[in-house]
Every structure is written in C-alpha cells, then in structure tokens.
Amino acid sequence: MDNNKKLLLVILMYLYVRFFWRRGMKRMRDNDSAMTGHKYTLELLQGNPKQCTELLRMSRESFVRLCAHFRINYSLKDSKHVSVEEKMAMFFMIIGHNQRYVVIKRRFQHSKQTIHKFFYEVLDKMMLFAKDMTVPTSFNPNPNIPGRSKRLRRIFKGAVGALDGTLIHAVVPTKEQDLYRGRGKGDCYQNVLAICDFNMIFTFIVAGWEGVAHDARILSEALSDSDAPFPFPPQDKYYLCDAAYAHIRGFMAPYRNVRYWLGDFRRRRALTNKEKFNHSHAKLRNVIERAFGVLKARFPILKRMAPFPFVTQRNITIACFALHNFIRKEGLSDEFFTQYDQPDVTVQDTNVNVDAVEDDVEAHGTTSDREYMSKLRDEIAEQLMQLVE
C-alpha cells in the first residue's frame, strides 16, 4: 500500500470516528434518580401545603388555578413527557430561588437543553399573561383603602393609586455597567416605574431602564410613549408620588424639605400643617412600598438576578409583577400578602431623597397645573389640621 492510500485510509478512519462512531454510541444518561420530575411535581401538589408555598412561592390553590389559566387562555400544553404543571414548577423554581439550570436538571431529571426550552416557552406565555394582568385602574372615586386609612380616603378623595420607581438587580456587560450602577452602589440595577392601586395591584409597569436614570425622566418618557399609553387620571384624580416627581395635575407630591418618611414621625408627631400632610400622604403612598415588598419577598431573583440576557431579565421582572397581580386578584389566602397587608407596615425605599432640590426634578406640565395641585395640597393640609384640632 503506497503512502497516498495510507493517508486516505487514516483520513477515512478519522472521519468515521469524528462523525459516525460517536453518533452510534448510546448516550450515557446521568439523571438516574428514582424520583422523576413528574413524581416530584405530584409530591408538591399532593404533599404538605407548606412545601408548595416555600418552593413555588405561592399556595397550592394559586398554583393549580394558574396552570389551568395558562392551559385555557394561553395554549400552554403538555409535552410528550412533561406536563404543564411540571413546566410551571421548573419555571417557578428558577425565578423563585434564582436556581441555575444544572440544579433544576438534577431535581426534575431533564437535560439542561430541555429545561432551557421549557423555561423560555413559559416565559413567552408570561408576556401575554402580563398584558392581561396589568391593566389600568378604573379610577374608582372610592378606592378600597383598608383599615385605619378610611378617614384619609375621605380627605384624599381624588387619590386613585400610588406611583413610584424601584431598583431590580441586573447583570449587564462590563462596558454598560456605569449606566446601570444605580445610586452609587456597587451592583447594577434596572429601574422600574410602577403604579399600583390601594389593593396592592399593579396597574402600570415600565421596566428595563438603566439604574442611573432619574425616576422623573422615566415618567416623562412613559407619558410620551404612544406604544404603551400612560393611564393618565381624570381632571379631579391623581396619583400619590414622592418628591422625585413634579407636583402637577395628576400627580400629588409631598411638601419639600419637610419630614416625610413614616419612620420620621415615630419619635415626634407631626406638628405643622405641612408635616401633617406629609405624614398622611406617606401613610397612603406606603401601599406601593408594601406592594414592592411583597413582590421582592416572593421572588428573590429580583434582588439577585441570574446572568440571563438583559431582555430576558426585563421579561422575568414583568412576569413577576403579573404573577403578583394574579395571586392578589384570585383572593386566596397568601402568606406573603398577609405579611405586608397592614397599612402601618414600613417598607422604606431609599431610591430617592424627599429633600432633593427642585432642579433635580424633570419639569413637565403647565404652570396652571402646578398651581391647581399646590392649591389642592394646601386645602388638604388645612383639612388635616382642623381634623386633629
């Protein structure tokens, strides 16, 4: 055999080993636990109810209703070997505990490729779900403010909800980290603008902004975005917001350079009419801080995001808001909401400073709008002063 034939034979042997022999070998299965993902999901649904709450971040009843909702309304179907319930369980284990694919692989006995496929299948359906779950308020003139806030409801009769921003942890490329390193902290964040009603249901969300973006700038952009119309309140209604936002028609902010946070009034009660207004305003606006508190307690991934592509991180955030709304609207017993349901629970968000100078607030609205809201604020402050007297 001459050298050319030997060389050709070596090449053919290499190609056979490279492309055919390995394919012919039976793949070694490394997921060999006796408890399959199907059995594990059944155990979650049929075992101790506490286990479902701890692992899936919601009650068993909420999870079952949610799976049925996705089957009927969003065409999420059973695959050949994986049920809708198992897909959803894998999804919630990832966003509820910030678990990596390799951990879910061992727990549910599927390959990482399978888990990746079903995670994004559920997340895509979640985007449709979010559009249906996050709808503007009806601007009810008598919002359902619970507990001891009934007196304040009568005084702040035009309030239809609260507006604020919150920081959600983000993982971004090194070259973009300066834009997302919010408020001088070491970690990176996306800034999310949200509105919620007085039942802690979010009625509007804008996610994905850089951490350094000012809250007022995000609101200004949201007001002019034709693709996602902002739910601007009627003439006599307004959202409660903090001093990061302009005090104009539709948005009632507290007095500047006056005590505001609930914790500020624990040792020394409100004395002046402006302090009394700020204290009452903070009590009502606290609903959105409590809503953010429930959200982040339920989904720890919002405090320490996994290294997904940024678009996926934003979509996960939106999905968490939508799931929060679904659970609240279902009205079932939920230990996360129970923890934050008391109006006096303090969940102070230090994203902004109420004493920020006026120039830091991006101006929008007319002079007459500002004058109208300033007059209304003064009238409410006087009512509060007389009420105590």
BELCOR-V631223 format. One record per backbone hydrogen bond with DSSP energy under -0.5 kcal/mol. CO is the residue of the C=O (numbers start at 1). NH is the residue of the N-H. E is the energy in kcal/mol with one decimal. If there is no record, write none. Layout:
[[CO	NH	E] [CO	NH	E]]
//
This chain:
[[2	6	-2.0] [3	7	-2.5] [4	8	-2.2] [5	9	-2.3] [6	10	-2.3] [7	11	-2.2] [8	12	-2.3] [9	13	-2.3] [10	14	-2.3] [11	15	-2.5] [12	16	-2.1] [13	17	-2.3] [14	18	-2.8] [15	19	-2.6] [15	20	-0.5] [16	20	-1.9] [16	21	-3.3] [17	22	-0.9] [20	24	-1.8] [21	25	-0.9] [27	29	-0.6] [30	32	-1.0] [34	36	-0.9] [36	40	-2.4] [37	41	-2.3] [38	42	-2.1] [39	43	-2.1] [40	44	-1.9] [41	45	-1.8] [42	46	-2.0] [43	47	-2.1] [48	51	-1.2] [48	52	-0.9] [49	53	-1.8] [50	54	-2.5] [51	55	-2.3] [52	56	-2.6] [52	58	-0.7] [53	57	-1.0] [59	63	-2.3] [60	64	-2.6] [61	65	-2.2] [62	66	-2.4] [63	67	-2.4] [64	68	-2.1] [65	69	-2.4] [66	70	-2.1] [67	71	-2.1] [68	72	-2.2] [69	73	-2.6] [70	74	-1.3] [70	76	-1.9] [75	77	-0.7] [82	79	-3.4] [83	87	-2.2] [84	88	-2.7] [85	89	-2.3] [86	90	-2.3] [87	91	-2.2] [88	92	-2.6] [89	93	-2.1] [90	94	-1.6] [91	95	-2.3] [92	96	-2.4] [93	97	-1.0] [93	99	-0.7] [94	98	-1.1] [94	99	-0.6] [95	301	-1.2] [96	300	-0.8] [100	103	-0.8] [100	104	-1.7] [101	105	-2.8] [102	106	-1.5] [103	107	-1.8] [104	108	-2.9] [105	109	-1.3] [105	110	-0.8] [108	37	-1.0] [111	115	-2.1] [112	116	-2.7] [113	117	-2.3] [114	118	-2.4] [115	119	-2.5] [116	120	-2.0] [117	121	-1.6] [118	122	-2.4] [119	123	-2.4] [120	124	-2.3] [121	125	-1.6] [122	126	-2.1] [123	127	-1.2] [124	128	-0.9] [125	129	-2.3] [126	130	-2.6] [127	131	-1.1] [128	132	-1.2] [129	133	-1.9] [130	134	-2.1] [133	135	-0.9] [143	145	-2.1] [144	146	-0.7] [146	149	-1.4] [147	150	-1.1] [149	153	-2.1] [150	154	-1.3] [151	155	-1.1] [152	156	-3.3] [154	157	-0.5] [155	157	-1.0] [156	159	-1.7] [158	238	-2.1] [161	240	-2.6] [162	196	-2.4] [164	194	-2.7] [166	192	-2.7] [168	190	-3.2] [170	172	-0.5] [170	188	-0.5] [173	176	-1.7] [173	177	-0.5] [174	177	-1.2] [176	179	-1.1] [176	180	-0.8] [177	181	-1.1] [179	212	-2.1] [180	182	-1.9] [180	189	-3.5] [181	184	-1.0] [182	185	-2.2] [188	170	-2.6] [189	211	-1.1] [190	168	-2.9] [191	209	-1.4] [192	166	-2.2] [193	206	-2.6] [194	164	-2.3] [195	203	-2.8] [195	204	-1.2] [196	162	-2.6] [197	200	-1.4] [200	202	-0.5] [201	197	-2.4] [204	195	-2.1] [206	193	-2.4] [209	191	-2.9] [210	213	-1.4] [214	218	-1.9] [215	219	-2.1] [216	220	-2.4] [217	221	-2.4] [218	222	-2.3] [219	223	-2.4] [220	224	-0.9] [222	225	-0.9] [224	226	-0.8] [230	232	-2.2] [234	237	-1.8] [238	160	-2.2] [239	252	-3.1] [240	163	-2.8] [242	245	-1.7] [246	248	-1.4] [248	251	-2.8] [250	239	-2.5] [251	248	-0.6] [251	253	-0.7] [252	241	-2.3] [255	258	-0.7] [261	264	-1.8] [262	265	-1.6] [263	266	-1.1] [272	276	-2.4] [273	277	-2.2] [274	278	-2.7] [275	279	-2.6] [276	280	-2.2] [277	281	-3.2] [278	282	-2.6] [279	283	-1.8] [280	284	-1.9] [281	285	-3.0] [282	286	-1.4] [284	287	-1.6] [285	288	-1.6] [285	289	-0.7] [286	290	-2.4] [287	291	-1.9] [288	292	-2.3] [289	293	-2.0] [290	294	-2.4] [291	295	-2.3] [292	296	-2.5] [293	297	-1.9] [294	298	-2.2] [295	299	-2.1] [298	300	-0.6] [299	302	-2.1] [300	303	-1.7] [300	304	-1.2] [302	169	-2.1] [306	308	-2.4] [309	313	-2.1] [310	314	-2.5] [311	315	-2.3] [312	316	-2.7] [313	317	-1.9] [314	318	-2.2] [315	319	-2.5] [316	320	-2.2] [317	321	-1.9] [318	322	-2.2] [319	323	-2.5] [320	324	-2.2] [321	325	-2.0] [322	326	-2.3] [323	327	-2.4] [324	328	-2.0] [325	329	-2.9] [326	330	-2.1] [327	331	-0.8] [327	332	-0.7] [328	331	-0.8] [334	338	-2.3] [335	339	-1.6] [336	340	-1.0] [337	341	-0.9] [338	341	-0.6] [342	345	-2.0] [345	347	-0.6] [348	350	-0.6] [349	352	-0.5] [352	354	-0.5] [353	356	-1.8] [354	257	-0.6] [357	360	-1.7] [358	361	-1.6] [360	362	-0.6] [366	370	-1.8] [367	371	-2.5] [368	372	-2.4] [369	373	-2.1] [370	374	-2.5] [371	375	-2.4] [372	376	-2.2] [373	377	-2.5] [374	378	-2.2] [375	379	-2.2] [376	380	-2.3] [377	381	-2.4] [378	382	-2.1] [379	383	-2.1] [380	384	-2.5] [381	385	-1.9] [382	386	-2.4] [383	387	-2.2] [384	388	-1.5] [385	389	-1.7]]
//
